[in-house]
Amino acid sequence: MSVEDGDVPHDDGLIAPEVGAWAETKHRLVSLYATLFSSGMKAKWSRRVYVELYAGAGYSKIRSTSKFILGSPLLGLKLKDPFDKYIFCEEKPKTLNALKIRARQVAPDAHISYIQGNCNKRVSDILAEIPQGSPTDTVLSLCFADPFDISLEFETIRTLAKARYVDFLVLLALGMDANRNYEHYLREDADKVDKFLGSDSWRERWATAQWDAVKFTRFLADEFTKSMATLGYIPPPHYTMKEVRSLEKNLPWYRLALFSRHERAYQFWGQVLK
């Protein structure tokens, strides 16, 4: 386990956003991968950096229950082999303040940089916090992007990936956003999908894909993978994009996908999926 036994979060009076029960599965997958990544790369890189683009408050409350769970930032701080540096970006000031307090309680000696704001607008500040590294001081980063919708812009990923060695765990909120807002996103004046994919020509390819009865969610996942491939990331098979479903309605909410330039990362991810 990557979290100490018996460490159960409680109502501490700070902000704790409500989430669906499926969020536990998401956090468990991210924590397991971060454990393998940090421990496995400890002897191979001089420094390891953990980045969250949508960090949250550190605690979440399961909707319609009294149960609190640890968020991925705190799970990342409690790894057996912690990262050398953590970078947490969160848009809401009160949420970020709650994370600061909880992180200080969990790991008072951790090296943490906090960035308040929208990650797409603060990407240059996030990049500046990731050490550039050198041949004698190598730096490898793991970046977890956990948006509520498809608001993560591909240009944000491109900026980080072109300047640093970064692996990405990305929540593709395709069922809970893209599929639900299909008619809106298809409009010519809507550019959210354009920014998500880093392309404004996807509608032409979607028109062709429909003849093959391809689902819109699958199409977007494949298009995102192709965009990542332009940055040198090894395209992962679709089945490795872990589907997480709503426990209440058994609907496919999103897929959690790993993108790396190294096969070793996909071996780690394969262990997580088992």
WOWOBEL-V6665 format. One record per helix or strand. SS is the DSSP state (@ for helix, = for strand). FROM is the first residue (numbers start at 0). LEN is the number of residues. If there is no record, write none. Layout:
ss->SS from->FROM len->LEN
ss->SS from->FROM len->LEN
This chain:
ss->= from->17 len->2
ss->@ from->22 len->18
ss->= from->46 len->6
ss->= from->58 len->4
ss->= from->67 len->3
ss->@ from->71 len->6
ss->= from->84 len->6
ss->@ from->92 len->14
ss->= from->111 len->5
ss->@ from->122 len->7
ss->= from->133 len->1
ss->= from->136 len->1
ss->= from->138 len->7
ss->@ from->153 len->10
ss->= from->165 len->7
ss->@ from->173 len->5
ss->@ from->181 len->5
ss->@ from->191 len->6
ss->@ from->201 len->11
ss->@ from->215 len->14
ss->@ from->237 len->3
ss->= from->241 len->4
ss->= from->251 len->8
ss->@ from->262 len->11
